[in-house]
Amino acid sequence: MNKGTYPSRRIFLALDYFFFLLIILVCLYPFWYIFISSVSGSSGDAGAFLPRSFTLENYSKVMGMEGVFNALVISILRTLVGTALTVISAMFLGYLFTKEKMPFRKFLYRALMITMYVSGGLVPTYLAIRHYGLLDNFWVYILPSMVSAYYIILVKTFVEQLPSSVEESAMLDGAGTLTIFFRIIIPMSMPIVATIAVFSGVGHWNSWFDNHLYTFRSRNLTTLQYMLYNYLNQVEILVKQMNELGRDMGIDKIITPKGVRMTVTMVTVTPVLFIYPFLQRYFVKGIMLGAVKG
């Protein structure tokens, strides 16, 4: 390297690191502030970087509310089952659409793409859900979102760039369609599988509106997000009830509406924050490869 340019190179790298560290700080600080606010004491106030007084009373009260454990189980089951079935259906349909021998392939593919731009609307969707007997049914969380045109297009685009020689060799060895799909296509498509799993999993975990529309009469099917959404809308009343209950039990610690809001936010966001880093490398690779062709 030219000695005359070395100092300028070091200055550039220093500014470069400083700039990206600043971006990281800006992205992470809101989550950190929510956390320290959720563990702040009865004042409900937090410092710029540390809580002024530490307590887990907010988490204890929020997680101890009636029905929270059942709602957590429903949300976890919905996320796991919904994500698994969405990934399998997207992979299988996307793989089929790459086969020119598939009957009515072009017609079905174009009909699928139309659904990305045209929707039946809220009332027809509700009537269809009721007609299929899915009201107040756990499967209403799973089946309507199981087939996604966007995910199928991502899979089709990804599979088309895989080497066809591998599949042809398997066919010569006597492998059938299902064997090729499960033992060759899926292992080679892990980046796009992880991408769809992240999208679908986050969507299922954060969803609450379908609970509001289709299962609001069944309390045993309430999801964690819908329950906490209702608590956020009624946070003032909820905090008053919690504090009164605490006084009846001889507990003098007082929680605040701000502390409850921050705690609820942490409860809903934390699972995604822990899972996403493990899938990030597959996620980025899947998006890049799936975007090569349209």
ZALUMLUM-234492 format. One line per field, with one value per residue: residue in one letter; chain; z negated, x, y of N, C-alpha, C in turn. Coordinates in steps of 0.1 Angstrom, whole numbers, padded with zeros to 4 digits. Layout:
BEGIN
r	(A, ...)
c	(A, ...)
n.zz	(Z, ...)
n.xx	(X, ...)
n.yy	(Y, ...)
ca.zz	(Z, ...)
ca.xx	(X, ...)
ca.yy	(Y, ...)
c.zz	(Z, ...)
c.xx	(X, ...)
c.yy	(Y, ...)
end
This chain:
BEGIN
r	(M, N, K, G, T, Y, P, S, R, R, I, F, L, A, L, D, Y, F, F, F, L, L, I, I, L, V, C, L, Y, P, F, W, Y, I, F, I, S, S, V, S, G, S, S, G, D, A, G, A, F, L, P, R, S, F, T, L, E, N, Y, S, K, V, M, G, M, E, G, V, F, N, A, L, V, I, S, I, L, R, T, L, V, G, T, A, L, T, V, I, S, A, M, F, L, G, Y, L, F, T, K, E, K, M, P, F, R, K, F, L, Y, R, A, L, M, I, T, M, Y, V, S, G, G, L, V, P, T, Y, L, A, I, R, H, Y, G, L, L, D, N, F, W, V, Y, I, L, P, S, M, V, S, A, Y, Y, I, I, L, V, K, T, F, V, E, Q, L, P, S, S, V, E, E, S, A, M, L, D, G, A, G, T, L, T, I, F, F, R, I, I, I, P, M, S, M, P, I, V, A, T, I, A, V, F, S, G, V, G, H, W, N, S, W, F, D, N, H, L, Y, T, F, R, S, R, N, L, T, T, L, Q, Y, M, L, Y, N, Y, L, N, Q, V, E, I, L, V, K, Q, M, N, E, L, G, R, D, M, G, I, D, K, I, I, T, P, K, G, V, R, M, T, V, T, M, V, T, V, T, P, V, L, F, I, Y, P, F, L, Q, R, Y, F, V, K, G, I, M, L, G, A, V, K, G)
c	(A, A, A, A, A, A, A, A, A, A, A, A, A, A, A, A, A, A, A, A, A, A, A, A, A, A, A, A, A, A, A, A, A, A, A, A, A, A, A, A, A, A, A, A, A, A, A, A, A, A, A, A, A, A, A, A, A, A, A, A, A, A, A, A, A, A, A, A, A, A, A, A, A, A, A, A, A, A, A, A, A, A, A, A, A, A, A, A, A, A, A, A, A, A, A, A, A, A, A, A, A, A, A, A, A, A, A, A, A, A, A, A, A, A, A, A, A, A, A, A, A, A, A, A, A, A, A, A, A, A, A, A, A, A, A, A, A, A, A, A, A, A, A, A, A, A, A, A, A, A, A, A, A, A, A, A, A, A, A, A, A, A, A, A, A, A, A, A, A, A, A, A, A, A, A, A, A, A, A, A, A, A, A, A, A, A, A, A, A, A, A, A, A, A, A, A, A, A, A, A, A, A, A, A, A, A, A, A, A, A, A, A, A, A, A, A, A, A, A, A, A, A, A, A, A, A, A, A, A, A, A, A, A, A, A, A, A, A, A, A, A, A, A, A, A, A, A, A, A, A, A, A, A, A, A, A, A, A, A, A, A, A, A, A, A, A, A, A, A, A, A, A, A, A, A, A, A, A, A, A, A, A, A, A, A, A, A, A, A, A, A, A, A, A)
n.zz	(0000, 0007, -0010, -0013, -0012, -0033, -0060, -0053, -0046, -0071, -0085, -0070, -0076, -0103, -0105, -0091, -0108, -0130, -0120, -0114, -0139, -0152, -0138, -0147, -0174, -0173, -0164, -0183, -0208, -0213, -0220, -0242, -0259, -0263, -0277, -0301, -0311, -0317, -0339, -0358, -0389, -0412, -0405, -0378, -0361, -0341, -0337, -0313, -0303, -0323, -0347, -0373, -0397, -0404, -0396, -0393, -0394, -0376, -0356, -0370, -0378, -0353, -0340, -0358, -0354, -0349, -0326, -0310, -0307, -0293, -0270, -0261, -0254, -0233, -0214, -0210, -0200, -0177, -0162, -0158, -0145, -0124, -0110, -0102, -0085, -0066, -0055, -0044, -0025, -0008, 0001, 0015, 0034, 0047, 0058, 0075, 0094, 0109, 0127, 0160, 0169, 0153, 0150, 0164, 0156, 0162, 0161, 0135, 0121, 0128, 0119, 0092, 0088, 0092, 0068, 0052, 0057, 0058, 0035, 0017, -0003, -0036, -0046, -0028, -0032, -0060, -0058, -0043, -0060, -0081, -0067, -0062, -0087, -0106, -0125, -0159, -0161, -0163, -0140, -0123, -0126, -0112, -0086, -0067, -0061, -0051, -0025, -0006, 0019, 0023, 0009, 0024, 0049, 0042, 0036, 0060, 0077, 0064, 0065, 0093, 0099, 0089, 0096, 0122, 0129, 0106, 0097, 0120, 0120, 0097, 0105, 0125, 0109, 0098, 0080, 0067, 0071, 0046, 0030, 0042, 0036, 0008, 0000, 0015, 0028, 0006, -0014, 0002, 0003, -0020, -0027, -0015, -0028, -0055, -0052, -0046, -0069, -0089, -0081, -0081, -0108, -0124, -0115, -0124, -0152, -0159, -0151, -0158, -0150, -0136, -0157, -0170, -0152, -0146, -0167, -0191, -0209, -0221, -0248, -0255, -0232, -0229, -0219, -0230, -0221, -0214, -0239, -0253, -0238, -0244, -0271, -0269, -0259, -0280, -0301, -0322, -0339, -0344, -0358, -0381, -0392, -0396, -0415, -0437, -0442, -0450, -0474, -0490, -0494, -0510, -0497, -0490, -0468, -0440, -0407, -0375, -0347, -0325, -0330, -0328, -0301, -0288, -0297, -0286, -0260, -0258, -0264, -0242, -0221, -0227, -0221, -0193, -0189, -0200, -0184, -0157, -0151, -0148, -0124, -0106, -0088, -0069, -0061, -0048, -0027, -0014, -0005, 0013, 0032, 0041, 0053, 0078, 0102, 0118)
n.xx	(0008, 0005, 0025, 0018, -0009, -0018, -0024, -0048, -0063, -0066, -0080, -0104, -0113, -0117, -0137, -0156, -0161, -0171, -0194, -0210, -0212, -0226, -0251, -0258, -0261, -0283, -0303, -0304, -0308, -0336, -0348, -0333, -0340, -0367, -0365, -0351, -0370, -0390, -0381, -0379, -0384, -0411, -0414, -0415, -0398, -0369, -0333, -0310, -0295, -0296, -0317, -0333, -0341, -0342, -0365, -0385, -0411, -0430, -0430, -0437, -0463, -0476, -0472, -0485, -0512, -0546, -0552, -0530, -0510, -0523, -0529, -0503, -0495, -0513, -0504, -0478, -0482, -0497, -0478, -0458, -0471, -0484, -0463, -0448, -0466, -0471, -0445, -0441, -0462, -0457, -0431, -0437, -0457, -0444, -0422, -0436, -0446, -0424, -0422, -0428, -0445, -0467, -0502, -0521, -0504, -0495, -0519, -0528, -0507, -0507, -0533, -0528, -0510, -0527, -0541, -0524, -0529, -0556, -0582, -0608, -0620, -0631, -0657, -0667, -0646, -0649, -0675, -0668, -0651, -0669, -0686, -0671, -0669, -0650, -0651, -0644, -0625, -0594, -0580, -0585, -0566, -0545, -0551, -0562, -0539, -0521, -0514, -0495, -0491, -0469, -0448, -0447, -0439, -0413, -0401, -0404, -0388, -0363, -0359, -0357, -0331, -0315, -0291, -0301, -0291, -0287, -0312, -0320, -0301, -0309, -0334, -0327, -0316, -0338, -0354, -0384, -0409, -0417, -0395, -0374, -0381, -0382, -0357, -0338, -0344, -0355, -0333, -0313, -0325, -0324, -0318, -0340, -0361, -0356, -0359, -0387, -0397, -0390, -0404, -0431, -0433, -0429, -0450, -0472, -0467, -0470, -0496, -0530, -0554, -0570, -0578, -0594, -0615, -0625, -0624, -0632, -0651, -0643, -0626, -0606, -0591, -0578, -0551, -0517, -0509, -0533, -0545, -0527, -0529, -0555, -0550, -0532, -0549, -0565, -0549, -0547, -0569, -0562, -0537, -0545, -0561, -0542, -0525, -0543, -0548, -0523, -0520, -0540, -0528, -0507, -0485, -0465, -0454, -0457, -0469, -0467, -0486, -0468, -0447, -0461, -0468, -0443, -0434, -0452, -0446, -0420, -0425, -0438, -0420, -0395, -0392, -0389, -0366, -0347, -0348, -0344, -0316, -0303, -0312, -0306, -0284, -0292, -0315, -0308, -0293, -0312, -0331, -0315, -0307, -0332, -0341, -0329, -0341, -0372)
n.yy	(-0012, 0022, 0045, 0072, 0073, 0059, 0071, 0085, 0063, 0051, 0070, 0070, 0044, 0046, 0065, 0051, 0029, 0043, 0054, 0032, 0020, 0039, 0037, 0011, 0016, 0034, 0017, -0003, 0010, 0019, -0006, -0013, 0008, 0003, -0020, -0013, 0005, -0013, -0026, -0008, 0009, 0018, 0045, 0045, 0056, 0059, 0060, 0074, 0053, 0033, 0017, 0036, 0025, -0010, -0036, -0065, -0066, -0057, -0076, -0099, -0093, -0089, -0114, -0129, -0125, -0134, -0161, -0156, -0176, -0197, -0183, -0178, -0204, -0210, -0191, -0200, -0226, -0219, -0204, -0224, -0246, -0232, -0220, -0243, -0257, -0237, -0234, -0259, -0262, -0240, -0247, -0271, -0264, -0243, -0258, -0275, -0257, -0252, -0272, -0281, -0300, -0300, -0300, -0273, -0254, -0227, -0212, -0216, -0205, -0178, -0172, -0175, -0154, -0132, -0131, -0116, -0090, -0086, -0087, -0104, -0090, -0079, -0086, -0107, -0125, -0131, -0143, -0166, -0179, -0185, -0201, -0224, -0234, -0225, -0206, -0197, -0217, -0234, -0238, -0217, -0199, -0210, -0222, -0202, -0186, -0204, -0209, -0189, -0166, -0150, -0163, -0187, -0178, -0169, -0194, -0208, -0192, -0196, -0224, -0228, -0218, -0238, -0264, -0284, -0309, -0324, -0333, -0347, -0368, -0381, -0390, -0408, -0428, -0439, -0425, -0411, -0384, -0374, -0383, -0370, -0344, -0342, -0352, -0340, -0315, -0299, -0300, -0286, -0262, -0247, -0220, -0205, -0217, -0210, -0183, -0180, -0192, -0174, -0150, -0161, -0171, -0148, -0133, -0149, -0149, -0122, -0117, -0106, -0097, -0115, -0131, -0113, -0111, -0137, -0155, -0144, -0150, -0173, -0178, -0196, -0197, -0175, -0155, -0146, -0121, -0108, -0107, -0091, -0068, -0060, -0054, -0033, -0014, -0009, -0001, 0017, 0011, -0016, -0013, -0001, -0021, -0040, -0028, -0025, -0051, -0059, -0044, -0056, -0080, -0073, -0062, -0035, -0024, -0003, -0003, 0013, 0028, 0032, 0014, -0010, -0009, -0010, -0034, -0053, -0048, -0058, -0085, -0094, -0089, -0101, -0130, -0130, -0115, -0132, -0154, -0146, -0139, -0164, -0174, -0155, -0155, -0175, -0162, -0138, -0148, -0163, -0144, -0129, -0148, -0156, -0134, -0132, -0139, -0130)
ca.zz	(0000, 0008, -0023, -0013, -0013, -0045, -0070, -0049, -0047, -0085, -0088, -0064, -0083, -0116, -0103, -0087, -0120, -0139, -0114, -0116, -0153, -0155, -0133, -0156, -0186, -0171, -0162, -0196, -0220, -0217, -0227, -0256, -0268, -0267, -0288, -0314, -0316, -0322, -0351, -0367, -0401, -0412, -0399, -0364, -0354, -0338, -0332, -0298, -0300, -0334, -0355, -0386, -0407, -0397, -0401, -0384, -0398, -0364, -0349, -0379, -0377, -0339, -0337, -0367, -0351, -0345, -0312, -0303, -0304, -0282, -0258, -0256, -0248, -0221, -0205, -0206, -0191, -0164, -0155, -0154, -0135, -0112, -0103, -0096, -0074, -0056, -0048, -0036, -0014, 0001, 0008, 0024, 0045, 0055, 0066, 0086, 0105, 0117, 0136, 0171, 0171, 0144, 0158, 0162, 0148, 0164, 0157, 0120, 0116, 0130, 0109, 0079, 0087, 0091, 0054, 0045, 0060, 0056, 0023, 0016, -0013, -0050, -0048, -0021, -0039, -0072, -0054, -0039, -0072, -0088, -0059, -0064, -0101, -0112, -0136, -0172, -0158, -0163, -0126, -0116, -0127, -0104, -0072, -0057, -0057, -0049, -0011, -0003, 0033, 0022, 0005, 0035, 0059, 0037, 0037, 0074, 0082, 0058, 0071, 0107, 0100, 0085, 0107, 0126, 0130, 0094, 0098, 0131, 0115, 0087, 0113, 0131, 0098, 0094, 0070, 0071, 0069, 0031, 0025, 0047, 0030, -0007, -0003, 0023, 0030, -0007, -0019, 0010, 0003, -0034, -0028, -0013, -0039, -0067, -0049, -0047, -0083, -0096, -0077, -0086, -0122, -0129, -0112, -0133, -0166, -0161, -0147, -0168, -0144, -0133, -0170, -0173, -0143, -0144, -0179, -0202, -0218, -0228, -0256, -0255, -0220, -0229, -0218, -0239, -0215, -0215, -0253, -0257, -0231, -0252, -0283, -0266, -0257, -0293, -0310, -0334, -0348, -0348, -0368, -0393, -0398, -0401, -0427, -0447, -0446, -0458, -0488, -0497, -0497, -0518, -0489, -0489, -0455, -0431, -0393, -0367, -0333, -0316, -0333, -0322, -0286, -0284, -0300, -0276, -0247, -0259, -0264, -0228, -0212, -0231, -0214, -0179, -0190, -0203, -0173, -0144, -0149, -0144, -0111, -0098, -0076, -0059, -0057, -0038, -0015, -0007, 0001, 0024, 0043, 0045, 0061, 0090, 0114, 0115)
ca.xx	(0000, 0013, 0026, 0012, -0023, -0021, -0031, -0061, -0071, -0070, -0091, -0116, -0118, -0122, -0150, -0165, -0165, -0179, -0207, -0218, -0215, -0237, -0263, -0261, -0267, -0296, -0312, -0306, -0312, -0350, -0351, -0327, -0348, -0380, -0362, -0348, -0382, -0399, -0376, -0377, -0392, -0425, -0414, -0418, -0388, -0356, -0323, -0307, -0290, -0298, -0329, -0329, -0343, -0345, -0375, -0391, -0425, -0439, -0430, -0444, -0477, -0481, -0472, -0494, -0526, -0555, -0553, -0518, -0503, -0530, -0527, -0489, -0495, -0520, -0495, -0466, -0487, -0501, -0466, -0451, -0479, -0487, -0450, -0444, -0475, -0468, -0433, -0443, -0471, -0450, -0421, -0442, -0463, -0433, -0415, -0445, -0447, -0412, -0424, -0436, -0455, -0478, -0514, -0526, -0494, -0495, -0531, -0528, -0496, -0513, -0544, -0521, -0504, -0538, -0545, -0515, -0533, -0571, -0587, -0622, -0625, -0633, -0670, -0667, -0637, -0656, -0686, -0662, -0646, -0681, -0692, -0662, -0670, -0638, -0653, -0641, -0618, -0580, -0575, -0587, -0553, -0536, -0555, -0563, -0526, -0512, -0509, -0492, -0486, -0455, -0438, -0446, -0431, -0400, -0396, -0403, -0376, -0351, -0357, -0353, -0317, -0307, -0287, -0311, -0284, -0288, -0325, -0320, -0294, -0318, -0345, -0321, -0314, -0351, -0361, -0397, -0411, -0416, -0382, -0365, -0385, -0378, -0343, -0328, -0348, -0355, -0319, -0306, -0332, -0325, -0319, -0353, -0369, -0354, -0366, -0402, -0400, -0389, -0416, -0443, -0432, -0431, -0464, -0481, -0465, -0475, -0510, -0540, -0567, -0579, -0584, -0604, -0626, -0630, -0624, -0633, -0661, -0637, -0615, -0595, -0584, -0572, -0536, -0510, -0509, -0546, -0548, -0519, -0534, -0566, -0545, -0526, -0560, -0571, -0538, -0550, -0577, -0554, -0527, -0552, -0565, -0530, -0520, -0552, -0546, -0510, -0522, -0547, -0518, -0497, -0474, -0465, -0448, -0467, -0465, -0472, -0490, -0457, -0440, -0469, -0467, -0430, -0433, -0460, -0439, -0409, -0429, -0442, -0409, -0383, -0390, -0384, -0353, -0338, -0348, -0340, -0301, -0299, -0317, -0303, -0275, -0300, -0325, -0302, -0289, -0325, -0336, -0306, -0308, -0346, -0344, -0321, -0350, -0386)
ca.yy	(0000, 0035, 0051, 0085, 0071, 0051, 0078, 0087, 0051, 0048, 0080, 0065, 0032, 0051, 0072, 0041, 0021, 0051, 0056, 0020, 0018, 0049, 0031, 0000, 0022, 0040, 0006, -0011, 0018, 0018, -0019, -0012, 0018, -0004, -0030, -0006, 0010, -0023, -0031, 0004, 0008, 0024, 0058, 0043, 0065, 0052, 0069, 0074, 0040, 0024, 0021, 0043, 0014, -0022, -0045, -0074, -0066, -0055, -0089, -0108, -0089, -0092, -0129, -0136, -0122, -0145, -0165, -0153, -0189, -0204, -0175, -0180, -0217, -0209, -0184, -0208, -0236, -0213, -0201, -0236, -0253, -0224, -0218, -0255, -0260, -0227, -0237, -0271, -0259, -0231, -0254, -0281, -0257, -0236, -0268, -0280, -0247, -0253, -0284, -0277, -0310, -0298, -0295, -0260, -0247, -0212, -0207, -0216, -0196, -0165, -0170, -0173, -0140, -0122, -0129, -0107, -0077, -0085, -0094, -0105, -0080, -0084, -0093, -0120, -0134, -0136, -0153, -0178, -0185, -0190, -0212, -0236, -0238, -0222, -0196, -0202, -0229, -0231, -0239, -0204, -0192, -0217, -0225, -0191, -0181, -0215, -0208, -0175, -0164, -0144, -0174, -0197, -0172, -0170, -0208, -0211, -0185, -0202, -0237, -0227, -0216, -0249, -0272, -0295, -0322, -0332, -0339, -0357, -0380, -0388, -0397, -0420, -0438, -0444, -0417, -0405, -0370, -0371, -0386, -0359, -0332, -0342, -0356, -0333, -0301, -0292, -0297, -0276, -0249, -0242, -0205, -0200, -0223, -0201, -0170, -0182, -0195, -0161, -0142, -0167, -0172, -0134, -0129, -0157, -0145, -0109, -0115, -0105, -0092, -0127, -0135, -0103, -0113, -0150, -0164, -0135, -0156, -0184, -0173, -0205, -0196, -0161, -0155, -0137, -0108, -0102, -0104, -0080, -0057, -0055, -0049, -0020, -0004, -0007, -0002, 0025, 0002, -0027, -0009, 0002, -0034, -0047, -0022, -0028, -0065, -0059, -0039, -0066, -0091, -0068, -0057, -0021, -0019, 0002, -0003, 0024, 0024, 0032, 0002, -0021, -0009, -0014, -0049, -0060, -0048, -0067, -0099, -0098, -0088, -0108, -0142, -0128, -0110, -0143, -0164, -0141, -0139, -0177, -0176, -0143, -0158, -0181, -0153, -0129, -0156, -0167, -0132, -0125, -0158, -0156, -0122, -0132, -0139, -0127)
c.zz	(0000, -0005, -0024, -0015, -0026, -0056, -0066, -0049, -0061, -0090, -0082, -0072, -0097, -0115, -0099, -0099, -0129, -0133, -0116, -0130, -0158, -0150, -0142, -0169, -0184, -0169, -0175, -0207, -0223, -0224, -0241, -0265, -0272, -0278, -0301, -0320, -0322, -0335, -0361, -0378, -0400, -0406, -0384, -0355, -0352, -0334, -0317, -0294, -0310, -0341, -0368, -0398, -0400, -0404, -0390, -0387, -0386, -0357, -0357, -0378, -0363, -0336, -0347, -0364, -0346, -0330, -0304, -0298, -0293, -0269, -0252, -0249, -0234, -0210, -0201, -0197, -0177, -0156, -0150, -0143, -0123, -0104, -0096, -0084, -0063, -0048, -0039, -0023, -0004, 0008, 0018, 0036, 0054, 0064, 0077, 0097, 0113, 0128, 0148, 0174, 0162, 0152, 0154, 0154, 0149, 0159, 0142, 0114, 0117, 0121, 0095, 0077, 0086, 0076, 0046, 0047, 0058, 0044, 0023, 0006, -0026, -0051, -0041, -0028, -0052, -0069, -0050, -0051, -0080, -0080, -0061, -0078, -0109, -0123, -0149, -0171, -0157, -0149, -0118, -0117, -0116, -0089, -0063, -0052, -0053, -0034, -0008, 0011, 0032, 0019, 0017, 0046, 0055, 0039, 0052, 0080, 0077, 0064, 0085, 0109, 0095, 0097, 0110, 0127, 0118, 0094, 0109, 0127, 0105, 0094, 0120, 0121, 0093, 0084, 0076, 0068, 0054, 0026, 0030, 0039, 0015, -0009, 0005, 0024, 0016, -0013, -0011, 0009, -0011, -0035, -0026, -0023, -0051, -0065, -0052, -0062, -0091, -0093, -0083, -0101, -0129, -0127, -0122, -0147, -0168, -0158, -0158, -0162, -0140, -0146, -0173, -0164, -0144, -0157, -0192, -0213, -0226, -0235, -0257, -0243, -0219, -0228, -0227, -0234, -0216, -0230, -0257, -0250, -0239, -0265, -0281, -0264, -0270, -0304, -0323, -0344, -0353, -0359, -0381, -0400, -0404, -0414, -0439, -0452, -0454, -0472, -0496, -0502, -0506, -0511, -0487, -0476, -0446, -0417, -0386, -0353, -0324, -0318, -0327, -0307, -0282, -0286, -0290, -0263, -0247, -0258, -0250, -0218, -0214, -0223, -0200, -0179, -0193, -0191, -0160, -0142, -0144, -0130, -0101, -0086, -0065, -0053, -0046, -0026, -0007, 0001, 0014, 0035, 0049, 0054, 0074, 0102, 0109, 0119)
c.xx	(0009, 0013, 0019, -0003, -0027, -0028, -0045, -0070, -0075, -0081, -0104, -0122, -0124, -0136, -0161, -0171, -0174, -0193, -0216, -0221, -0226, -0250, -0268, -0267, -0281, -0307, -0315, -0311, -0327, -0354, -0345, -0335, -0361, -0377, -0359, -0361, -0391, -0394, -0373, -0387, -0406, -0426, -0417, -0408, -0375, -0346, -0321, -0303, -0292, -0310, -0325, -0331, -0347, -0355, -0381, -0406, -0435, -0441, -0438, -0459, -0483, -0482, -0482, -0509, -0533, -0555, -0540, -0510, -0510, -0529, -0513, -0488, -0501, -0511, -0484, -0471, -0491, -0488, -0459, -0458, -0481, -0474, -0447, -0453, -0473, -0456, -0434, -0451, -0464, -0439, -0426, -0449, -0453, -0425, -0424, -0446, -0435, -0413, -0433, -0447, -0467, -0490, -0518, -0517, -0494, -0507, -0532, -0518, -0501, -0524, -0539, -0516, -0515, -0542, -0536, -0520, -0548, -0575, -0602, -0628, -0628, -0646, -0670, -0657, -0643, -0667, -0680, -0657, -0658, -0686, -0684, -0662, -0657, -0639, -0651, -0634, -0603, -0574, -0577, -0575, -0543, -0539, -0556, -0550, -0516, -0506, -0507, -0485, -0471, -0445, -0436, -0438, -0416, -0394, -0394, -0390, -0363, -0348, -0352, -0338, -0308, -0303, -0296, -0304, -0286, -0301, -0326, -0312, -0302, -0329, -0339, -0318, -0327, -0359, -0374, -0398, -0410, -0402, -0372, -0368, -0380, -0363, -0333, -0332, -0348, -0342, -0311, -0313, -0333, -0325, -0333, -0363, -0368, -0360, -0381, -0405, -0399, -0401, -0428, -0444, -0435, -0445, -0474, -0480, -0471, -0490, -0520, -0554, -0576, -0585, -0595, -0617, -0633, -0631, -0626, -0642, -0655, -0625, -0603, -0587, -0577, -0556, -0530, -0511, -0522, -0549, -0540, -0523, -0546, -0561, -0539, -0537, -0566, -0561, -0540, -0558, -0570, -0544, -0534, -0556, -0553, -0525, -0530, -0551, -0533, -0512, -0530, -0538, -0507, -0484, -0475, -0460, -0459, -0461, -0472, -0477, -0478, -0449, -0447, -0467, -0454, -0428, -0440, -0453, -0427, -0413, -0433, -0430, -0397, -0382, -0384, -0370, -0343, -0337, -0341, -0325, -0297, -0302, -0313, -0294, -0283, -0310, -0320, -0298, -0302, -0331, -0328, -0307, -0322, -0350, -0336, -0330, -0364, -0396)
c.yy	(0012, 0042, 0065, 0084, 0064, 0059, 0081, 0075, 0048, 0058, 0075, 0053, 0036, 0057, 0061, 0033, 0030, 0053, 0044, 0016, 0027, 0043, 0020, 0006, 0028, 0029, -0001, -0003, 0018, 0005, -0018, -0003, 0011, -0013, -0023, 0000, 0000, -0029, -0019, 0002, 0016, 0038, 0057, 0051, 0057, 0063, 0068, 0060, 0029, 0027, 0027, 0034, 0002, -0031, -0053, -0075, -0065, -0069, -0099, -0105, -0093, -0107, -0136, -0132, -0134, -0148, -0162, -0166, -0196, -0196, -0177, -0194, -0217, -0202, -0192, -0219, -0230, -0210, -0213, -0243, -0245, -0222, -0231, -0258, -0249, -0230, -0249, -0269, -0250, -0238, -0264, -0274, -0250, -0246, -0273, -0270, -0246, -0264, -0280, -0288, -0309, -0293, -0281, -0251, -0232, -0206, -0206, -0207, -0182, -0162, -0168, -0159, -0130, -0120, -0119, -0092, -0075, -0093, -0094, -0095, -0087, -0092, -0106, -0130, -0140, -0146, -0166, -0186, -0192, -0202, -0225, -0240, -0235, -0211, -0203, -0216, -0226, -0230, -0226, -0196, -0198, -0217, -0213, -0185, -0192, -0214, -0193, -0174, -0159, -0155, -0184, -0191, -0172, -0184, -0211, -0205, -0192, -0215, -0237, -0224, -0227, -0258, -0284, -0309, -0331, -0340, -0350, -0369, -0388, -0396, -0409, -0431, -0443, -0437, -0411, -0391, -0366, -0373, -0375, -0346, -0332, -0345, -0348, -0318, -0293, -0290, -0287, -0263, -0244, -0227, -0200, -0205, -0214, -0188, -0170, -0184, -0182, -0152, -0148, -0167, -0158, -0130, -0136, -0152, -0131, -0107, -0115, -0102, -0104, -0132, -0125, -0106, -0126, -0158, -0156, -0141, -0168, -0179, -0183, -0205, -0182, -0162, -0144, -0123, -0100, -0098, -0092, -0067, -0051, -0048, -0035, -0010, -0001, -0006, 0006, 0017, -0010, -0024, -0007, -0011, -0041, -0041, -0024, -0042, -0067, -0055, -0049, -0077, -0086, -0064, -0043, -0015, -0015, 0002, 0008, 0020, 0023, 0019, -0010, -0021, -0014, -0029, -0057, -0060, -0057, -0082, -0103, -0098, -0097, -0121, -0140, -0123, -0121, -0153, -0159, -0142, -0153, -0181, -0165, -0147, -0166, -0171, -0143, -0136, -0160, -0155, -0128, -0135, -0158, -0144, -0121, -0131, -0136, -0137)
end
